[in-house]
Amino acid sequence: MFERLADEDFAYLTTIGRSTGKAHTIEIWFGRHDDRLYVLSGGGDRADWVRNLRKTPQVRIRIGTQTASATARVVRAGTQEDALARELLDGKYQGWREGKRLSSWARNALPVAVDLP
């Protein structure tokens, strides 16, 4: 899913509000690897959407005209998946490549995985 849409600039991630129970949608940069999308939270754990998905990990993701239900989770720090997410997004949006230092955005943001069905 989303294979041909990986070059799109934005995804639209919908979480369920932890207090209100209402759907909240954000526009966000994303990267795709296998059956997983990655996004980075510049606000870290303080971002409302991250706090929402920690409470209710079931999300909706839309890229272009395709929409899917998925499960989101914060990526564990210091893992190979953590490095992959940062490099994937920094490469797509900031021009990172092997041997180059990651941008401060990619180094400091919180990686989130969106596991597709």
PDB file as gemmi writes it, atoms N, CA and C in Angstrom:
CRYST1    1.000    1.000    1.000  90.00  90.00  90.00 P 1                      
ATOM      1  N   MET A   1       0.832  -1.178   0.000  1.00  0.00           N  
ATOM      2  CA  MET A   1       0.000   0.000   0.000  1.00  0.00           C  
ATOM      3  C   MET A   1       0.882   1.249   0.000  1.00  0.00           C  
ATOM      4  N   PHE A   2       0.489   2.254  -0.687  1.00  0.00           N  
ATOM      5  CA  PHE A   2       1.170   3.544  -0.795  1.00  0.00           C  
ATOM      6  C   PHE A   2       2.487   3.464  -1.567  1.00  0.00           C  
ATOM      7  N   GLU A   3       2.806   2.321  -2.207  1.00  0.00           N  
ATOM      8  CA  GLU A   3       4.081   2.185  -2.907  1.00  0.00           C  
ATOM      9  C   GLU A   3       4.293   3.305  -3.915  1.00  0.00           C  
ATOM     10  N   ARG A   4       3.305   3.553  -4.747  1.00  0.00           N  
ATOM     11  CA  ARG A   4       3.481   4.552  -5.803  1.00  0.00           C  
ATOM     12  C   ARG A   4       3.315   5.978  -5.292  1.00  0.00           C  
ATOM     13  N   LEU A   5       2.958   6.129  -4.029  1.00  0.00           N  
ATOM     14  CA  LEU A   5       2.760   7.465  -3.464  1.00  0.00           C  
ATOM     15  C   LEU A   5       3.908   7.887  -2.548  1.00  0.00           C  
ATOM     16  N   ALA A   6       4.961   7.092  -2.485  1.00  0.00           N  
ATOM     17  CA  ALA A   6       6.072   7.372  -1.573  1.00  0.00           C  
ATOM     18  C   ALA A   6       6.752   8.702  -1.863  1.00  0.00           C  
ATOM     19  N   ASP A   7       6.655   9.190  -3.110  1.00  0.00           N  
ATOM     20  CA  ASP A   7       7.294  10.459  -3.462  1.00  0.00           C  
ATOM     21  C   ASP A   7       6.419  11.673  -3.174  1.00  0.00           C  
ATOM     22  N   GLU A   8       5.187  11.459  -2.734  1.00  0.00           N  
ATOM     23  CA  GLU A   8       4.327  12.587  -2.346  1.00  0.00           C  
ATOM     24  C   GLU A   8       5.018  13.360  -1.228  1.00  0.00           C  
ATOM     25  N   ASP A   9       4.729  14.651  -1.133  1.00  0.00           N  
ATOM     26  CA  ASP A   9       5.360  15.466  -0.095  1.00  0.00           C  
ATOM     27  C   ASP A   9       4.752  15.278   1.285  1.00  0.00           C  
ATOM     28  N   PHE A  10       3.441  15.115   1.343  1.00  0.00           N  
ATOM     29  CA  PHE A  10       2.772  15.113   2.635  1.00  0.00           C  
ATOM     30  C   PHE A  10       1.867  13.910   2.830  1.00  0.00           C  
ATOM     31  N   ALA A  11       1.734  13.531   4.082  1.00  0.00           N  
ATOM     32  CA  ALA A  11       0.722  12.571   4.519  1.00  0.00           C  
ATOM     33  C   ALA A  11      -0.196  13.321   5.474  1.00  0.00           C  
ATOM     34  N   TYR A  12      -1.381  12.782   5.658  1.00  0.00           N  
ATOM     35  CA  TYR A  12      -2.350  13.359   6.589  1.00  0.00           C  
ATOM     36  C   TYR A  12      -2.656  12.286   7.622  1.00  0.00           C  
ATOM     37  N   LEU A  13      -2.228  12.542   8.856  1.00  0.00           N  
ATOM     38  CA  LEU A  13      -2.333  11.579   9.941  1.00  0.00           C  
ATOM     39  C   LEU A  13      -3.464  11.999  10.866  1.00  0.00           C  
ATOM     40  N   THR A  14      -4.412  11.097  11.070  1.00  0.00           N  
ATOM     41  CA  THR A  14      -5.543  11.382  11.947  1.00  0.00           C  
ATOM     42  C   THR A  14      -5.440  10.539  13.205  1.00  0.00           C  
ATOM     43  N   THR A  15      -5.411  11.222  14.342  1.00  0.00           N  
ATOM     44  CA  THR A  15      -5.399  10.570  15.648  1.00  0.00           C  
ATOM     45  C   THR A  15      -6.717  10.884  16.346  1.00  0.00           C  
ATOM     46  N   ILE A  16      -6.980  10.151  17.419  1.00  0.00           N  
ATOM     47  CA  ILE A  16      -8.172  10.398  18.229  1.00  0.00           C  
ATOM     48  C   ILE A  16      -7.736  11.168  19.474  1.00  0.00           C  
ATOM     49  N   GLY A  17      -8.382  12.315  19.707  1.00  0.00           N  
ATOM     50  CA  GLY A  17      -8.034  13.155  20.852  1.00  0.00           C  
ATOM     51  C   GLY A  17      -8.145  12.401  22.165  1.00  0.00           C  
ATOM     52  N   ARG A  18      -7.105  12.471  22.966  1.00  0.00           N  
ATOM     53  CA  ARG A  18      -7.067  11.715  24.220  1.00  0.00           C  
ATOM     54  C   ARG A  18      -8.077  12.225  25.230  1.00  0.00           C  
ATOM     55  N   SER A  19      -8.478  13.491  25.133  1.00  0.00           N  
ATOM     56  CA  SER A  19      -9.468  14.055  26.054  1.00  0.00           C  
ATOM     57  C   SER A  19     -10.847  14.129  25.421  1.00  0.00           C  
ATOM     58  N   THR A  20     -10.893  14.571  24.161  1.00  0.00           N  
ATOM     59  CA  THR A  20     -12.181  14.825  23.503  1.00  0.00           C  
ATOM     60  C   THR A  20     -12.761  13.606  22.806  1.00  0.00           C  
ATOM     61  N   GLY A  21     -11.900  12.689  22.382  1.00  0.00           N  
ATOM     62  CA  GLY A  21     -12.368  11.554  21.596  1.00  0.00           C  
ATOM     63  C   GLY A  21     -12.662  11.917  20.151  1.00  0.00           C  
ATOM     64  N   LYS A  22     -12.362  13.161  19.769  1.00  0.00           N  
ATOM     65  CA  LYS A  22     -12.616  13.625  18.399  1.00  0.00           C  
ATOM     66  C   LYS A  22     -11.393  13.379  17.520  1.00  0.00           C  
ATOM     67  N   ALA A  23     -11.648  13.198  16.231  1.00  0.00           N  
ATOM     68  CA  ALA A  23     -10.569  13.000  15.266  1.00  0.00           C  
ATOM     69  C   ALA A  23      -9.814  14.309  15.048  1.00  0.00           C  
ATOM     70  N   HIS A  24      -8.494  14.225  15.008  1.00  0.00           N  
ATOM     71  CA  HIS A  24      -7.621  15.372  14.741  1.00  0.00           C  
ATOM     72  C   HIS A  24      -6.652  14.976  13.634  1.00  0.00           C  
ATOM     73  N   THR A  25      -6.572  15.786  12.591  1.00  0.00           N  
ATOM     74  CA  THR A  25      -5.720  15.479  11.443  1.00  0.00           C  
ATOM     75  C   THR A  25      -4.618  16.518  11.318  1.00  0.00           C  
ATOM     76  N   ILE A  26      -3.400  16.025  11.086  1.00  0.00           N  
ATOM     77  CA  ILE A  26      -2.264  16.908  10.832  1.00  0.00           C  
ATOM     78  C   ILE A  26      -1.671  16.575   9.466  1.00  0.00           C  
ATOM     79  N   GLU A  27      -1.054  17.580   8.852  1.00  0.00           N  
ATOM     80  CA  GLU A  27      -0.275  17.388   7.629  1.00  0.00           C  
ATOM     81  C   GLU A  27       1.168  17.202   8.077  1.00  0.00           C  
ATOM     82  N   ILE A  28       1.827  16.167   7.549  1.00  0.00           N  
ATOM     83  CA  ILE A  28       3.166  15.864   8.043  1.00  0.00           C  
ATOM     84  C   ILE A  28       4.018  15.222   6.949  1.00  0.00           C  
ATOM     85  N   TRP A  29       5.324  15.473   7.017  1.00  0.00           N  
ATOM     86  CA  TRP A  29       6.265  14.795   6.134  1.00  0.00           C  
ATOM     87  C   TRP A  29       6.334  13.326   6.541  1.00  0.00           C  
ATOM     88  N   PHE A  30       6.646  12.463   5.583  1.00  0.00           N  
ATOM     89  CA  PHE A  30       6.699  11.031   5.864  1.00  0.00           C  
ATOM     90  C   PHE A  30       7.733  10.357   4.983  1.00  0.00           C  
ATOM     91  N   GLY A  31       8.134   9.190   5.409  1.00  0.00           N  
ATOM     92  CA  GLY A  31       8.979   8.317   4.607  1.00  0.00           C  
ATOM     93  C   GLY A  31       8.388   6.924   4.648  1.00  0.00           C  
ATOM     94  N   ARG A  32       8.583   6.162   3.606  1.00  0.00           N  
ATOM     95  CA  ARG A  32       8.039   4.804   3.529  1.00  0.00           C  
ATOM     96  C   ARG A  32       9.176   3.802   3.431  1.00  0.00           C  
ATOM     97  N   HIS A  33       9.060   2.728   4.213  1.00  0.00           N  
ATOM     98  CA  HIS A  33      10.003   1.615   4.152  1.00  0.00           C  
ATOM     99  C   HIS A  33       9.211   0.334   4.359  1.00  0.00           C  
ATOM    100  N   ASP A  34       9.196  -0.525   3.355  1.00  0.00           N  
ATOM    101  CA  ASP A  34       8.416  -1.764   3.389  1.00  0.00           C  
ATOM    102  C   ASP A  34       6.953  -1.432   3.694  1.00  0.00           C  
ATOM    103  N   ASP A  35       6.363  -2.100   4.674  1.00  0.00           N  
ATOM    104  CA  ASP A  35       4.951  -1.869   5.013  1.00  0.00           C  
ATOM    105  C   ASP A  35       4.810  -0.920   6.197  1.00  0.00           C  
ATOM    106  N   ARG A  36       5.645   0.078   6.224  1.00  0.00           N  
ATOM    107  CA  ARG A  36       5.669   0.989   7.357  1.00  0.00           C  
ATOM    108  C   ARG A  36       5.944   2.400   6.857  1.00  0.00           C  
ATOM    109  N   LEU A  37       5.284   3.352   7.466  1.00  0.00           N  
ATOM    110  CA  LEU A  37       5.575   4.760   7.230  1.00  0.00           C  
ATOM    111  C   LEU A  37       6.247   5.301   8.482  1.00  0.00           C  
ATOM    112  N   TYR A  38       7.113   6.281   8.289  1.00  0.00           N  
ATOM    113  CA  TYR A  38       7.743   6.948   9.421  1.00  0.00           C  
ATOM    114  C   TYR A  38       7.474   8.436   9.324  1.00  0.00           C  
ATOM    115  N   VAL A  39       7.253   9.043  10.474  1.00  0.00           N  
ATOM    116  CA  VAL A  39       7.101  10.490  10.583  1.00  0.00           C  
ATOM    117  C   VAL A  39       7.964  10.937  11.757  1.00  0.00           C  
ATOM    118  N   LEU A  40       8.295  12.218  11.787  1.00  0.00           N  
ATOM    119  CA  LEU A  40       9.090  12.760  12.888  1.00  0.00           C  
ATOM    120  C   LEU A  40       8.308  13.872  13.566  1.00  0.00           C  
ATOM    121  N   SER A  41       8.278  13.829  14.888  1.00  0.00           N  
ATOM    122  CA  SER A  41       7.632  14.880  15.669  1.00  0.00           C  
ATOM    123  C   SER A  41       8.679  15.875  16.131  1.00  0.00           C  
ATOM    124  N   GLY A  42       8.666  17.067  15.539  1.00  0.00           N  
ATOM    125  CA  GLY A  42       9.582  18.119  15.966  1.00  0.00           C  
ATOM    126  C   GLY A  42       9.312  18.556  17.397  1.00  0.00           C  
ATOM    127  N   GLY A  43       8.085  18.372  17.856  1.00  0.00           N  
ATOM    128  CA  GLY A  43       7.708  18.714  19.229  1.00  0.00           C  
ATOM    129  C   GLY A  43       7.917  17.577  20.209  1.00  0.00           C  
ATOM    130  N   GLY A  44       8.495  16.480  19.714  1.00  0.00           N  
ATOM    131  CA  GLY A  44       8.747  15.333  20.583  1.00  0.00           C  
ATOM    132  C   GLY A  44       7.472  14.820  21.227  1.00  0.00           C  
ATOM    133  N   ASP A  45       7.586  14.400  22.485  1.00  0.00           N  
ATOM    134  CA  ASP A  45       6.444  13.879  23.236  1.00  0.00           C  
ATOM    135  C   ASP A  45       5.427  14.953  23.594  1.00  0.00           C  
ATOM    136  N   ARG A  46       5.789  16.208  23.447  1.00  0.00           N  
ATOM    137  CA  ARG A  46       4.874  17.299  23.801  1.00  0.00           C  
ATOM    138  C   ARG A  46       3.813  17.538  22.736  1.00  0.00           C  
ATOM    139  N   ALA A  47       4.040  17.051  21.530  1.00  0.00           N  
ATOM    140  CA  ALA A  47       3.075  17.264  20.445  1.00  0.00           C  
ATOM    141  C   ALA A  47       1.763  16.555  20.783  1.00  0.00           C  
ATOM    142  N   ASP A  48       0.658  17.265  20.610  1.00  0.00           N  
ATOM    143  CA  ASP A  48      -0.651  16.678  20.922  1.00  0.00           C  
ATOM    144  C   ASP A  48      -0.889  15.381  20.167  1.00  0.00           C  
ATOM    145  N   TRP A  49      -0.513  15.349  18.889  1.00  0.00           N  
ATOM    146  CA  TRP A  49      -0.785  14.143  18.106  1.00  0.00           C  
ATOM    147  C   TRP A  49      -0.014  12.942  18.629  1.00  0.00           C  
ATOM    148  N   VAL A  50       1.187  13.162  19.164  1.00  0.00           N  
ATOM    149  CA  VAL A  50       1.960  12.061  19.754  1.00  0.00           C  
ATOM    150  C   VAL A  50       1.295  11.612  21.053  1.00  0.00           C  
ATOM    151  N   ARG A  51       0.874  12.562  21.855  1.00  0.00           N  
ATOM    152  CA  ARG A  51       0.185  12.221  23.104  1.00  0.00           C  
ATOM    153  C   ARG A  51      -1.109  11.466  22.805  1.00  0.00           C  
ATOM    154  N   ASN A  52      -1.790  11.862  21.730  1.00  0.00           N  
ATOM    155  CA  ASN A  52      -3.015  11.165  21.330  1.00  0.00           C  
ATOM    156  C   ASN A  52      -2.733   9.713  20.951  1.00  0.00           C  
ATOM    157  N   LEU A  53      -1.718   9.492  20.103  1.00  0.00           N  
ATOM    158  CA  LEU A  53      -1.471   8.122  19.633  1.00  0.00           C  
ATOM    159  C   LEU A  53      -0.888   7.238  20.722  1.00  0.00           C  
ATOM    160  N   ARG A  54      -0.262   7.824  21.714  1.00  0.00           N  
ATOM    161  CA  ARG A  54       0.194   7.016  22.850  1.00  0.00           C  
ATOM    162  C   ARG A  54      -1.007   6.435  23.599  1.00  0.00           C  
ATOM    163  N   LYS A  55      -2.094   7.207  23.664  1.00  0.00           N  
ATOM    164  CA  LYS A  55      -3.304   6.720  24.335  1.00  0.00           C  
ATOM    165  C   LYS A  55      -4.106   5.790  23.424  1.00  0.00           C  
ATOM    166  N   THR A  56      -4.257   6.189  22.162  1.00  0.00           N  
ATOM    167  CA  THR A  56      -5.025   5.400  21.188  1.00  0.00           C  
ATOM    168  C   THR A  56      -4.168   5.241  19.937  1.00  0.00           C  
ATOM    169  N   PRO A  57      -3.462   4.120  19.804  1.00  0.00           N  
ATOM    170  CA  PRO A  57      -2.534   3.953  18.682  1.00  0.00           C  
ATOM    171  C   PRO A  57      -3.193   3.712  17.326  1.00  0.00           C  
ATOM    172  N   GLN A  58      -4.497   3.466  17.304  1.00  0.00           N  
ATOM    173  CA  GLN A  58      -5.179   3.279  16.025  1.00  0.00           C  
ATOM    174  C   GLN A  58      -5.335   4.644  15.361  1.00  0.00           C  
ATOM    175  N   VAL A  59      -4.831   4.756  14.134  1.00  0.00           N  
ATOM    176  CA  VAL A  59      -4.834   6.021  13.398  1.00  0.00           C  
ATOM    177  C   VAL A  59      -5.346   5.785  11.985  1.00  0.00           C  
ATOM    178  N   ARG A  60      -5.560   6.876  11.273  1.00  0.00           N  
ATOM    179  CA  ARG A  60      -5.850   6.838   9.834  1.00  0.00           C  
ATOM    180  C   ARG A  60      -4.736   7.633   9.170  1.00  0.00           C  
ATOM    181  N   ILE A  61      -4.310   7.147   8.019  1.00  0.00           N  
ATOM    182  CA  ILE A  61      -3.268   7.834   7.255  1.00  0.00           C  
ATOM    183  C   ILE A  61      -3.763   8.001   5.831  1.00  0.00           C  
ATOM    184  N   ARG A  62      -3.592   9.219   5.302  1.00  0.00           N  
ATOM    185  CA  ARG A  62      -3.986   9.480   3.918  1.00  0.00           C  
ATOM    186  C   ARG A  62      -2.797  10.061   3.184  1.00  0.00           C  
ATOM    187  N   ILE A  63      -2.529   9.490   2.013  1.00  0.00           N  
ATOM    188  CA  ILE A  63      -1.503  10.015   1.111  1.00  0.00           C  
ATOM    189  C   ILE A  63      -2.147  10.065  -0.258  1.00  0.00           C  
ATOM    190  N   GLY A  64      -2.169  11.242  -0.844  1.00  0.00           N  
ATOM    191  CA  GLY A  64      -2.860  11.396  -2.118  1.00  0.00           C  
ATOM    192  C   GLY A  64      -4.322  11.045  -1.930  1.00  0.00           C  
ATOM    193  N   THR A  65      -4.812  10.118  -2.738  1.00  0.00           N  
ATOM    194  CA  THR A  65      -6.215   9.713  -2.640  1.00  0.00           C  
ATOM    195  C   THR A  65      -6.393   8.411  -1.871  1.00  0.00           C  
ATOM    196  N   GLN A  66      -5.302   7.830  -1.384  1.00  0.00           N  
ATOM    197  CA  GLN A  66      -5.390   6.563  -0.649  1.00  0.00           C  
ATOM    198  C   GLN A  66      -5.425   6.812   0.855  1.00  0.00           C  
ATOM    199  N   THR A  67      -6.314   6.094   1.528  1.00  0.00           N  
ATOM    200  CA  THR A  67      -6.448   6.189   2.981  1.00  0.00           C  
ATOM    201  C   THR A  67      -6.428   4.789   3.561  1.00  0.00           C  
ATOM    202  N   ALA A  68      -5.800   4.650   4.731  1.00  0.00           N  
ATOM    203  CA  ALA A  68      -5.746   3.344   5.390  1.00  0.00           C  
ATOM    204  C   ALA A  68      -5.820   3.517   6.899  1.00  0.00           C  
ATOM    205  N   SER A  69      -6.378   2.521   7.551  1.00  0.00           N  
ATOM    206  CA  SER A  69      -6.303   2.429   9.008  1.00  0.00           C  
ATOM    207  C   SER A  69      -4.961   1.793   9.328  1.00  0.00           C  
ATOM    208  N   ALA A  70      -4.349   2.215  10.415  1.00  0.00           N  
ATOM    209  CA  ALA A  70      -3.029   1.713  10.773  1.00  0.00           C  
ATOM    210  C   ALA A  70      -2.848   1.814  12.284  1.00  0.00           C  
ATOM    211  N   THR A  71      -1.716   1.322  12.746  1.00  0.00           N  
ATOM    212  CA  THR A  71      -1.352   1.418  14.155  1.00  0.00           C  
ATOM    213  C   THR A  71      -0.051   2.203  14.244  1.00  0.00           C  
ATOM    214  N   ALA A  72      -0.046   3.228  15.088  1.00  0.00           N  
ATOM    215  CA  ALA A  72       1.141   4.075  15.237  1.00  0.00           C  
ATOM    216  C   ALA A  72       1.805   3.806  16.586  1.00  0.00           C  
ATOM    217  N   ARG A  73       3.118   4.001  16.606  1.00  0.00           N  
ATOM    218  CA  ARG A  73       3.872   3.799  17.843  1.00  0.00           C  
ATOM    219  C   ARG A  73       5.137   4.636  17.791  1.00  0.00           C  
ATOM    220  N   VAL A  74       5.575   5.064  18.950  1.00  0.00           N  
ATOM    221  CA  VAL A  74       6.841   5.782  19.045  1.00  0.00           C  
ATOM    222  C   VAL A  74       7.959   4.756  18.903  1.00  0.00           C  
ATOM    223  N   VAL A  75       8.951   5.083  18.094  1.00  0.00           N  
ATOM    224  CA  VAL A  75      10.089   4.189  17.853  1.00  0.00           C  
ATOM    225  C   VAL A  75      11.048   4.271  19.046  1.00  0.00           C  
ATOM    226  N   ARG A  76      11.517   3.121  19.484  1.00  0.00           N  
ATOM    227  CA  ARG A  76      12.438   3.080  20.618  1.00  0.00           C  
ATOM    228  C   ARG A  76      13.768   3.739  20.249  1.00  0.00           C  
ATOM    229  N   ALA A  77      14.234   4.631  21.095  1.00  0.00           N  
ATOM    230  CA  ALA A  77      15.474   5.381  20.864  1.00  0.00           C  
ATOM    231  C   ALA A  77      16.677   4.448  20.806  1.00  0.00           C  
ATOM    232  N   GLY A  78      17.619   4.781  19.934  1.00  0.00           N  
ATOM    233  CA  GLY A  78      18.879   4.057  19.853  1.00  0.00           C  
ATOM    234  C   GLY A  78      18.834   2.745  19.093  1.00  0.00           C  
ATOM    235  N   THR A  79      17.697   2.417  18.495  1.00  0.00           N  
ATOM    236  CA  THR A  79      17.568   1.166  17.746  1.00  0.00           C  
ATOM    237  C   THR A  79      17.913   1.389  16.275  1.00  0.00           C  
ATOM    238  N   GLN A  80      18.050   0.286  15.536  1.00  0.00           N  
ATOM    239  CA  GLN A  80      18.267   0.399  14.093  1.00  0.00           C  
ATOM    240  C   GLN A  80      17.076   1.085  13.430  1.00  0.00           C  
ATOM    241  N   GLU A  81      15.882   0.802  13.930  1.00  0.00           N  
ATOM    242  CA  GLU A  81      14.685   1.427  13.373  1.00  0.00           C  
ATOM    243  C   GLU A  81      14.707   2.936  13.602  1.00  0.00           C  
ATOM    244  N   ASP A  82      15.204   3.367  14.741  1.00  0.00           N  
ATOM    245  CA  ASP A  82      15.342   4.787  15.056  1.00  0.00           C  
ATOM    246  C   ASP A  82      16.247   5.463  14.018  1.00  0.00           C  
ATOM    247  N   ALA A  83      17.402   4.866  13.754  1.00  0.00           N  
ATOM    248  CA  ALA A  83      18.338   5.418  12.768  1.00  0.00           C  
ATOM    249  C   ALA A  83      17.722   5.415  11.373  1.00  0.00           C  
ATOM    250  N   LEU A  84      17.042   4.329  11.017  1.00  0.00           N  
ATOM    251  CA  LEU A  84      16.402   4.234   9.705  1.00  0.00           C  
ATOM    252  C   LEU A  84      15.390   5.357   9.507  1.00  0.00           C  
ATOM    253  N   ALA A  85      14.531   5.572  10.482  1.00  0.00           N  
ATOM    254  CA  ALA A  85      13.499   6.607  10.369  1.00  0.00           C  
ATOM    255  C   ALA A  85      14.123   7.983  10.173  1.00  0.00           C  
ATOM    256  N   ARG A  86      15.129   8.298  10.956  1.00  0.00           N  
ATOM    257  CA  ARG A  86      15.778   9.613  10.875  1.00  0.00           C  
ATOM    258  C   ARG A  86      16.463   9.803   9.515  1.00  0.00           C  
ATOM    259  N   GLU A  87      17.190   8.786   9.066  1.00  0.00           N  
ATOM    260  CA  GLU A  87      17.900   8.871   7.786  1.00  0.00           C  
ATOM    261  C   GLU A  87      16.926   8.931   6.613  1.00  0.00           C  
ATOM    262  N   LEU A  88      15.863   8.158   6.684  1.00  0.00           N  
ATOM    263  CA  LEU A  88      14.866   8.122   5.619  1.00  0.00           C  
ATOM    264  C   LEU A  88      14.227   9.499   5.413  1.00  0.00           C  
ATOM    265  N   LEU A  89      13.780  10.106   6.491  1.00  0.00           N  
ATOM    266  CA  LEU A  89      13.119  11.407   6.373  1.00  0.00           C  
ATOM    267  C   LEU A  89      14.108  12.527   6.081  1.00  0.00           C  
ATOM    268  N   ASP A  90      15.280  12.478   6.692  1.00  0.00           N  
ATOM    269  CA  ASP A  90      16.274  13.518   6.427  1.00  0.00           C  
ATOM    270  C   ASP A  90      16.746  13.447   4.982  1.00  0.00           C  
ATOM    271  N   GLY A  91      16.860  12.238   4.444  1.00  0.00           N  
ATOM    272  CA  GLY A  91      17.244  12.082   3.040  1.00  0.00           C  
ATOM    273  C   GLY A  91      16.191  12.624   2.098  1.00  0.00           C  
ATOM    274  N   LYS A  92      14.940  12.358   2.397  1.00  0.00           N  
ATOM    275  CA  LYS A  92      13.849  12.794   1.519  1.00  0.00           C  
ATOM    276  C   LYS A  92      13.654  14.308   1.552  1.00  0.00           C  
ATOM    277  N   TYR A  93      13.760  14.911   2.724  1.00  0.00           N  
ATOM    278  CA  TYR A  93      13.391  16.324   2.861  1.00  0.00           C  
ATOM    279  C   TYR A  93      14.556  17.281   3.087  1.00  0.00           C  
ATOM    280  N   GLN A  94      15.708  16.784   3.539  1.00  0.00           N  
ATOM    281  CA  GLN A  94      16.825  17.673   3.851  1.00  0.00           C  
ATOM    282  C   GLN A  94      18.095  17.353   3.063  1.00  0.00           C  
ATOM    283  N   GLY A  95      18.027  16.348   2.185  1.00  0.00           N  
ATOM    284  CA  GLY A  95      19.173  16.030   1.340  1.00  0.00           C  
ATOM    285  C   GLY A  95      20.255  15.201   2.007  1.00  0.00           C  
ATOM    286  N   TRP A  96      19.941  14.580   3.154  1.00  0.00           N  
ATOM    287  CA  TRP A  96      20.938  13.747   3.820  1.00  0.00           C  
ATOM    288  C   TRP A  96      21.338  12.584   2.923  1.00  0.00           C  
ATOM    289  N   ARG A  97      22.609  12.189   3.037  1.00  0.00           N  
ATOM    290  CA  ARG A  97      23.089  10.977   2.375  1.00  0.00           C  
ATOM    291  C   ARG A  97      24.187  10.360   3.245  1.00  0.00           C  
ATOM    292  N   GLU A  98      24.471   9.094   2.995  1.00  0.00           N  
ATOM    293  CA  GLU A  98      25.457   8.341   3.779  1.00  0.00           C  
ATOM    294  C   GLU A  98      26.748   9.140   3.941  1.00  0.00           C  
ATOM    295  N   GLY A  99      27.273   9.155   5.160  1.00  0.00           N  
ATOM    296  CA  GLY A  99      28.513   9.861   5.438  1.00  0.00           C  
ATOM    297  C   GLY A  99      28.323  11.319   5.807  1.00  0.00           C  
ATOM    298  N   LYS A 100      27.114  11.829   5.669  1.00  0.00           N  
ATOM    299  CA  LYS A 100      26.817  13.222   6.002  1.00  0.00           C  
ATOM    300  C   LYS A 100      26.123  13.260   7.367  1.00  0.00           C  
ATOM    301  N   ARG A 101      26.312  14.328   8.108  1.00  0.00           N  
ATOM    302  CA  ARG A 101      25.668  14.483   9.414  1.00  0.00           C  
ATOM    303  C   ARG A 101      24.180  14.773   9.220  1.00  0.00           C  
ATOM    304  N   LEU A 102      23.343  14.154  10.055  1.00  0.00           N  
ATOM    305  CA  LEU A 102      21.908  14.421  10.007  1.00  0.00           C  
ATOM    306  C   LEU A 102      21.624  15.876  10.368  1.00  0.00           C  
ATOM    307  N   SER A 103      20.565  16.422   9.822  1.00  0.00           N  
ATOM    308  CA  SER A 103      20.146  17.780  10.175  1.00  0.00           C  
ATOM    309  C   SER A 103      19.732  17.812  11.647  1.00  0.00           C  
ATOM    310  N   SER A 104      19.729  18.988  12.245  1.00  0.00           N  
ATOM    311  CA  SER A 104      19.319  19.090  13.649  1.00  0.00           C  
ATOM    312  C   SER A 104      17.875  18.626  13.818  1.00  0.00           C  
ATOM    313  N   TRP A 105      17.032  18.888  12.812  1.00  0.00           N  
ATOM    314  CA  TRP A 105      15.639  18.421  12.858  1.00  0.00           C  
ATOM    315  C   TRP A 105      15.599  16.902  12.993  1.00  0.00           C  
ATOM    316  N   ALA A 106      16.325  16.193  12.152  1.00  0.00           N  
ATOM    317  CA  ALA A 106      16.309  14.728  12.176  1.00  0.00           C  
ATOM    318  C   ALA A 106      16.963  14.175  13.441  1.00  0.00           C  
ATOM    319  N   ARG A 107      17.983  14.849  13.942  1.00  0.00           N  
ATOM    320  CA  ARG A 107      18.656  14.386  15.160  1.00  0.00           C  
ATOM    321  C   ARG A 107      17.775  14.550  16.392  1.00  0.00           C  
ATOM    322  N   ASN A 108      16.986  15.620  16.440  1.00  0.00           N  
ATOM    323  CA  ASN A 108      16.262  15.965  17.660  1.00  0.00           C  
ATOM    324  C   ASN A 108      14.793  15.569  17.680  1.00  0.00           C  
ATOM    325  N   ALA A 109      14.217  15.282  16.533  1.00  0.00           N  
ATOM    326  CA  ALA A 109      12.792  14.944  16.472  1.00  0.00           C  
ATOM    327  C   ALA A 109      12.550  13.526  17.000  1.00  0.00           C  
ATOM    328  N   LEU A 110      11.304  13.249  17.330  1.00  0.00           N  
ATOM    329  CA  LEU A 110      10.905  11.939  17.838  1.00  0.00           C  
ATOM    330  C   LEU A 110      10.336  11.101  16.698  1.00  0.00           C  
ATOM    331  N   PRO A 111      10.961   9.962  16.367  1.00  0.00           N  
ATOM    332  CA  PRO A 111      10.444   9.120  15.287  1.00  0.00           C  
ATOM    333  C   PRO A 111       9.197   8.335  15.718  1.00  0.00           C  
ATOM    334  N   VAL A 112       8.238   8.296  14.819  1.00  0.00           N  
ATOM    335  CA  VAL A 112       7.006   7.539  15.026  1.00  0.00           C  
ATOM    336  C   VAL A 112       6.821   6.624  13.824  1.00  0.00           C  
ATOM    337  N   ALA A 113       6.513   5.364  14.091  1.00  0.00           N  
ATOM    338  CA  ALA A 113       6.236   4.394  13.033  1.00  0.00           C  
ATOM    339  C   ALA A 113       4.731   4.239  12.884  1.00  0.00           C  
ATOM    340  N   VAL A 114       4.291   4.138  11.636  1.00  0.00           N  
ATOM    341  CA  VAL A 114       2.891   3.862  11.330  1.00  0.00           C  
ATOM    342  C   VAL A 114       2.889   2.522  10.602  1.00  0.00           C  
ATOM    343  N   ASP A 115       2.461   1.490  11.315  1.00  0.00           N  
ATOM    344  CA  ASP A 115       2.462   0.129  10.777  1.00  0.00           C  
ATOM    345  C   ASP A 115       1.202  -0.087   9.955  1.00  0.00           C  
ATOM    346  N   LEU A 116       1.393  -0.310   8.654  1.00  0.00           N  
ATOM    347  CA  LEU A 116       0.264  -0.488   7.739  1.00  0.00           C  
ATOM    348  C   LEU A 116      -0.245  -1.921   7.797  1.00  0.00           C  
ATOM    349  N   PRO A 117      -1.520  -2.108   7.465  1.00  0.00           N  
ATOM    350  CA  PRO A 117      -2.086  -3.467   7.508  1.00  0.00           C  
ATOM    351  C   PRO A 117      -1.488  -4.365   6.437  1.00  0.00           C  
TER     352      PRO A 117                                                      
END                                                                             
